[in-house]
Amino acid sequence: MVCRVGFLGSRMCGLCSRCRCIMLELFCGKPVFQGNDEIHQLEVIYGVMGTPNEEKWPGVKDLPWYELVKPKEATESRFRELFTKWLSPAALDLAEGLLEYDTTKRLSAEDAMRTAYFTEEQPGMEMPTQ
């Protein structure tokens, strides 16, 4: 696993951030946050998840690259509006928790496995047979 500087200069694993998108892409059948370059990538993320701010992510303004690539205008999250047709309410909660900007609020893999998506939705999970 290769770790690198993450979103807006925060310290996180680049591979892990990509893994968090996979569930959403499996449901939708296409890349969800596809940008033409790094700046466009941020704009696409902001257009879906809303722009990060101090309320959503305390300390975001202190990140090394925030001033260089800060959002031009504040937008609210459109995540649920955009993905309701593909995901159940429990899947929406799971995906939103995995994609949380603030790493202190983001679901870990262990926490994700305890969400309603995995514990209550039908059909239940089964272990692979092979």
Secondary structure, 3 states (H helix, E strand, C coil): CCCEECHHHCEECHHHHHHHHHHHHHHHCCCCCCCCCHHHHHHHHHHHHCCCCCCCCCCHHHCCCHHHHCCCCCCCCCHHHHHCCCCCHHHHHHHHHHCCCCCCCCCCHHHHHCCHHHHCCCCCCCCCCC
